[in-house]
């Protein structure tokens, strides 16, 4: 799926290193930006609380759930005009 591809691209592109650098600057799980998709999972890897594979799977699962909630919410909006494309 697109979510899986995007997540894998993020991890391969240095996501864990980005989170490590933020952590070294003093950011943690309580920092506002660190609650975004993938950040809690990456922090758990860095803290030794879960494996990299577990983090990837959990990130994908949580992102799918979020996307489903968005679709459900938007479906109720009758004034939205949907375009297929990209």
N, C-alpha and C positions, 0 to 999 in steps of 0.2 A: 504494500500500500504506500501511498505518498507519505503518510506519517512515519512508517518504518524507514523509508528511504531518507527522509529528512533527518530523522534521529541518527541514523548511521552516519550520514554526512557530517552532522555536528560532532559526533564523537571522534570520527576519523580526522576532522579538521582541527582538532586541538581543544575541544570543549573542556576536557578534564584539566588541561594545563591552564586554561583561562580561569576556571574556578579555583584552582590551586593559587594562582596569582592574586585573585581577589581575596582569598582567605588570608594570604600573607599580608595583605594590606589592611586586614582587620575586619573584613566582612565575614558574617556568619549566617546561620539559619534564621536569625532574627532580623537581618537587614532586609529592607523592603524589596530590593531587586532579586534577592536570593530565594524568593518563593515562586519564581517563574518556572515554566516547564523545564524539567531536567536538573535544575540547580539543587533541590533537596537530595536527589538521587546521587548527583556527583559529590556533594558534601558527604553523603553516607559512605561512598567509596573511599574518599580521602580519610575519613575517620575510621576506616576498617570495619564498618558496620555491615557492608554488603559487598559482593563481588561486582566487578565491572559488568559482567553479563546480567546479573540480577538487576543492576541499576538501569541498564539499557531496556530490559524487558518491562520494568516498572515504569520507566519514563514513557514508553510507547503505550502501555496500558492506560496510564493516567491521561495522556494526551488524547487518546481515543475517547475516553469517557468525557473529557472536556468538550471535544468536538461534537459528540452526540448531544450533550446538553445544549450546546449552541444551536445545533440543527433543530432540536425540539423547540427551543425558544423562538427562533426565527420563523419556523413554520406557522406559528400563531399570528405573525404579523402579516395581515392581509394586504397591506399597501406595498409590500416588497415585490419588486419585479426581478425575477431570477434570469440570469443569462448563462448559457452553457458556453464554454470556451476553454481557454487555457487549460 
